[in-house]
């Protein structure tokens, strides 16, 4: 389903495009014919400024001619190349913070029709460790951002704050499939971030080819009683269906992700988050006069690529 803004862009582009084409193909030729006739009748005695008044370009056509290229550029850029997003929550801390504005590469996982979201050109697939934006499966009007943990066919376990993956493996003669692989993690720091007054622990985690940071709250249980239940699997284990992905937030104890609502269908993917183009901080003292939506400072040190 297309977003409202995408649909508006397509409609405006179509309307202005039709008007632009009609003007270029029909109306401008009619105006030129009138000017040519006036020039002949005056035997060349009228100057160009006077001749232009014989068949002036209507204001609404002139404005449309200026709007159409701009709308077309924005539509192509936003639908097929890059789209900006704002990070609204802390579920991807410490990788992404509230106030980060990111660029999402729209062509990373295929080009899609901006109206129907139907893929018409294959360009790539998500890789383990990618940070992806997708339509929330339970409410497709909402955009979520998480990290790809499980690929189609994988078995994923999250137990005692440890992530284990059994990669998909086709049994073949002479080939031994590996068992569960516990991700390599390394403790980095405690207390840099906090949640409800509790200091969080920051770890470096190796997920596929990607090394990234995660946060854990050592005082919060896994809440496995709220996990998404999949028939034939344990409460904290999931088998990723074909054409789907298992995603998690880097802030492991403050993220509503695949552990709680299931898998992300391939058709829900929007794109790959590739860079922070600007980052604002909104923290201020209680009772401050400025509205909460006005930034207090720009975090220039956060501008750059996302891993």
C-alpha positions as CSV (number, residue, x, y, z in Angstrom):
1,X,0.0,0.0,0.0
2,X,1.4,3.4,-0.9
3,X,1.8,6.1,1.7
4,X,-0.5,9.1,1.4
5,X,2.4,11.4,0.5
6,X,3.6,9.0,-2.3
7,X,0.1,8.8,-3.7
8,X,-0.2,12.6,-3.6
9,X,3.1,12.9,-5.5
10,X,2.0,10.5,-8.1
11,X,-1.4,12.2,-8.7
12,X,0.2,15.7,-8.8
13,X,2.9,14.5,-11.2
14,X,0.3,12.8,-13.4
15,X,-1.9,15.9,-13.6
16,X,0.9,18.4,-14.2
17,X,2.5,16.0,-16.7
18,X,-0.7,15.8,-18.8
19,X,-1.0,19.6,-18.8
20,X,2.7,19.9,-19.7
21,X,2.3,17.5,-22.6
22,X,-0.8,19.1,-23.9
23,X,0.9,22.5,-23.8
24,X,4.0,21.2,-25.6
25,X,2.1,19.2,-28.2
26,X,-1.0,21.4,-28.9
27,X,-1.5,24.6,-27.0
28,X,1.9,26.1,-27.7
29,X,1.6,25.4,-31.4
30,X,-1.8,27.1,-31.4
31,X,-0.3,30.2,-29.7
32,X,2.6,30.2,-32.2
33,X,0.1,30.0,-35.1
34,X,-1.8,33.0,-33.8
35,X,1.4,35.0,-33.4
36,X,2.5,34.1,-36.9
37,X,-0.9,35.2,-38.3
38,X,-0.6,38.5,-36.4
39,X,2.9,39.1,-37.7
40,X,1.7,38.5,-41.3
41,X,-1.3,40.8,-41.0
42,X,0.9,43.6,-39.5
43,X,3.4,43.2,-42.3
44,X,6.2,43.0,-39.7
45,X,5.3,46.3,-38.0
46,X,4.6,44.8,-34.6
47,X,7.5,44.2,-32.2
48,X,8.0,40.9,-30.3
49,X,6.6,42.3,-27.1
50,X,3.4,43.3,-28.7
51,X,3.2,40.0,-30.6
52,X,3.5,38.1,-27.4
53,X,0.4,39.7,-26.1
54,X,-1.6,38.3,-29.0
55,X,-1.4,34.8,-27.5
56,X,0.0,35.0,-24.0
57,X,0.8,31.8,-22.0
58,X,-1.9,31.4,-19.3
59,X,-0.6,31.8,-15.8
60,X,-1.8,28.3,-14.7
61,X,0.0,26.7,-17.6
62,X,3.1,28.6,-16.9
63,X,3.1,27.6,-13.3
64,X,2.4,24.0,-14.2
65,X,5.4,24.0,-16.5
66,X,7.6,25.0,-13.6
67,X,6.1,22.6,-11.1
68,X,6.1,19.4,-13.3
69,X,9.9,18.9,-13.5
70,X,10.3,19.6,-9.8
71,X,7.5,17.1,-8.8
72,X,8.9,14.5,-11.2
73,X,12.4,14.9,-9.7
74,X,11.1,14.5,-6.1
75,X,9.0,11.5,-7.1
76,X,11.8,9.7,-8.8
77,X,14.3,10.6,-6.0
78,X,11.9,9.5,-3.2
79,X,10.5,6.4,-4.8
80,X,13.5,4.9,-6.4
81,X,16.8,6.4,-5.0
82,X,16.7,7.8,-1.4
83,X,14.0,8.7,1.1
84,X,14.6,10.6,4.4
85,X,13.3,9.2,7.7
86,X,13.4,10.5,11.3
87,X,14.2,8.2,14.1
88,X,11.3,8.5,16.6
89,X,12.3,6.1,19.4
90,X,15.2,4.5,21.1
91,X,14.7,0.9,19.9
92,X,17.9,1.1,17.7
93,X,20.2,2.7,20.3
94,X,23.1,3.0,20.4
95,X,23.3,2.7,16.6
96,X,20.5,5.3,16.0
97,X,19.3,7.9,18.5
98,X,16.1,9.8,18.8
99,X,16.6,12.9,16.6
100,X,18.7,11.2,14.0
101,X,17.6,11.9,10.4
102,X,18.6,9.0,8.1
103,X,18.7,8.3,4.4
104,X,17.1,5.0,3.2
105,X,18.4,3.5,0.0
106,X,15.2,2.6,-1.9
107,X,16.8,0.6,-4.7
108,X,18.8,-1.7,-2.4
109,X,16.1,-4.5,-2.4
110,X,14.4,-3.9,-5.7
111,X,12.6,-1.1,-7.5
112,X,8.9,-0.8,-6.6
113,X,5.8,0.9,-8.1
114,X,5.2,3.8,-5.6
115,X,1.4,3.3,-5.8
116,X,1.0,-0.5,-5.5
117,X,4.4,-1.2,-3.9
118,X,4.8,-4.0,-6.6
119,X,8.4,-4.9,-7.3
120,X,9.2,-4.5,-11.0
121,X,13.0,-4.8,-11.0
122,X,15.3,-7.0,-8.8
123,X,18.4,-5.2,-7.5
124,X,19.3,-7.1,-4.4
125,X,18.2,-8.8,-1.2
126,X,18.7,-8.0,2.5
127,X,21.8,-9.4,4.1
128,X,22.2,-10.5,7.7
129,X,23.1,-7.4,9.7
130,X,21.4,-4.8,7.4
131,X,19.5,-2.0,9.1
132,X,16.2,-1.9,7.2
133,X,13.1,0.2,7.1
134,X,9.8,-1.7,6.5
135,X,6.1,-1.5,6.7
136,X,5.0,-2.8,10.1
137,X,3.2,-6.1,9.3
138,X,0.4,-5.4,11.9
139,X,-0.2,-1.9,10.7
140,X,1.3,-1.2,7.2
141,X,0.8,2.5,7.4
142,X,3.6,2.6,10.0
143,X,7.3,2.5,9.1
144,X,9.6,0.6,11.4
145,X,13.4,0.3,11.4
146,X,15.2,-2.7,12.8
147,X,18.2,-4.9,12.0
148,X,18.0,-8.1,10.0
149,X,18.9,-11.0,12.3
150,X,17.3,-14.1,10.7
151,X,17.3,-14.9,7.0
152,X,14.7,-17.1,5.2
153,X,15.1,-20.7,6.5
154,X,17.1,-19.8,9.6
155,X,16.3,-20.9,13.1
156,X,16.7,-18.1,15.7
157,X,16.9,-18.5,19.4
158,X,17.0,-15.5,21.9
159,X,17.6,-16.9,25.4
160,X,19.0,-15.2,28.5
161,X,19.9,-12.2,26.4
162,X,22.0,-14.3,24.1
163,X,21.3,-14.6,20.3
164,X,21.9,-17.9,18.6
165,X,21.3,-18.7,14.9
166,X,21.1,-22.0,13.0
167,X,21.6,-20.9,9.4
168,X,19.6,-22.5,6.6
169,X,21.5,-25.4,5.2
170,X,20.6,-27.8,2.4
171,X,21.6,-31.3,3.2
172,X,23.9,-32.7,0.5
173,X,26.0,-35.8,0.2
174,X,29.4,-35.2,1.8
175,X,28.3,-31.9,3.3
176,X,27.9,-31.3,7.1
177,X,25.5,-28.6,8.2
178,X,26.7,-26.5,11.2
179,X,24.8,-26.4,14.5
180,X,23.5,-23.4,16.3
181,X,26.0,-20.5,16.2
182,X,26.1,-18.3,19.2
183,X,27.0,-14.8,18.1
184,X,30.4,-13.4,19.2
185,X,29.8,-10.6,21.7
186,X,32.2,-8.5,23.7
187,X,31.4,-6.3,26.6
188,X,32.3,-2.6,26.0
189,X,30.9,-0.3,28.7
190,X,28.2,0.1,31.3
191,X,26.3,3.3,32.2
192,X,26.7,5.3,29.0
193,X,23.0,4.8,28.4
194,X,20.2,4.2,30.9
195,X,16.6,3.0,30.8
196,X,14.2,4.0,33.6
197,X,17.2,4.8,35.8
198,X,18.9,1.5,35.2
199,X,22.4,1.7,33.6
200,X,22.6,-0.3,30.3
201,X,25.4,-2.5,29.2
202,X,26.9,-1.9,25.7
203,X,28.2,-4.8,23.7
204,X,29.9,-5.3,20.3
205,X,28.1,-8.1,18.4
206,X,29.3,-9.8,15.2
207,X,26.2,-10.5,13.1
208,X,27.3,-12.1,9.8
209,X,29.8,-9.7,8.2
210,X,28.6,-6.8,10.3
211,X,30.1,-5.7,13.6
212,X,27.7,-3.5,15.5
213,X,26.7,-2.2,19.0
214,X,23.9,-3.5,21.2
215,X,22.4,-2.5,24.5
216,X,21.2,-4.8,27.3
217,X,19.3,-4.0,30.5
218,X,20.8,-6.5,33.0
219,X,17.8,-6.0,35.4
220,X,15.1,-6.7,32.8
221,X,14.0,-10.3,32.1
222,X,13.6,-11.5,28.5
223,X,9.7,-11.3,28.7
224,X,9.4,-14.6,26.8
225,X,5.8,-14.9,28.0
226,X,5.0,-12.1,25.5
227,X,6.9,-13.6,22.6
228,X,5.3,-14.5,19.3
229,X,4.4,-18.2,19.4
230,X,5.2,-20.2,16.3
231,X,3.7,-23.7,16.1
232,X,6.4,-26.5,16.3
233,X,9.0,-24.2,18.0
234,X,10.0,-23.4,21.6
235,X,8.7,-20.2,23.2
236,X,12.0,-18.4,22.5
237,X,12.8,-20.1,19.1
238,X,11.6,-19.1,15.6
239,X,11.9,-20.7,12.2
240,X,12.0,-17.9,9.5
241,X,9.6,-18.8,6.6
242,X,10.7,-18.4,3.0
243,X,10.2,-14.8,1.8
244,X,10.3,-13.4,5.3
245,X,12.9,-11.9,7.7
246,X,13.5,-11.9,11.5
247,X,14.4,-8.4,12.7
248,X,15.4,-7.0,16.1
249,X,16.3,-3.7,17.6
250,X,19.8,-3.0,18.8
251,X,18.4,-1.8,22.1
252,X,17.4,-5.4,22.9
253,X,15.3,-4.8,26.1
254,X,13.5,-1.8,24.7
255,X,12.4,-2.9,21.2
256,X,9.1,-4.3,19.9
257,X,10.4,-6.5,17.1
258,X,10.0,-9.9,15.6
259,X,10.3,-11.6,19.0
260,X,6.9,-10.1,19.8
261,X,4.9,-9.9,16.5
262,X,6.6,-12.2,14.0
263,X,8.3,-11.9,10.7
264,X,8.7,-9.2,8.0
265,X,7.4,-10.2,4.6
266,X,9.7,-9.4,1.7
267,X,7.0,-7.2,0.1
268,X,7.0,-5.0,3.3
269,X,10.6,-3.9,2.8
270,X,11.1,-0.2,2.1
271,X,14.9,0.0,1.9
272,X,18.2,-0.1,3.6
273,X,19.3,2.6,6.1
274,X,22.7,3.8,4.9
275,X,23.5,7.1,6.5
276,X,22.7,9.8,9.1
277,X,22.5,13.1,7.2
278,X,21.7,15.3,10.3
279,X,21.2,14.7,14.0
280,X,19.4,16.9,16.5
281,X,19.2,16.8,20.2
282,X,16.0,17.8,21.9
283,X,16.8,17.4,25.6
284,X,16.2,20.4,27.7
285,X,15.6,21.2,31.4
286,X,12.1,21.0,32.8
287,X,10.2,24.2,32.5
288,X,12.2,25.5,29.5
289,X,10.4,28.2,27.5
290,X,11.2,26.8,24.0
291,X,8.7,24.2,22.6
292,X,9.9,20.6,22.8
293,X,10.1,20.2,19.0
294,X,12.8,22.9,18.6
295,X,16.3,21.3,18.7
296,X,18.7,22.3,21.4
297,X,21.8,21.4,19.4
298,X,23.1,19.7,16.3
299,X,25.1,16.5,16.8
300,X,27.6,16.9,14.0
301,X,29.7,13.9,15.3
302,X,26.8,11.5,14.3
303,X,26.7,12.4,10.7
304,X,27.9,9.6,8.5
305,X,27.3,6.0,7.5
306,X,25.3,3.4,9.5
307,X,26.7,0.0,10.6
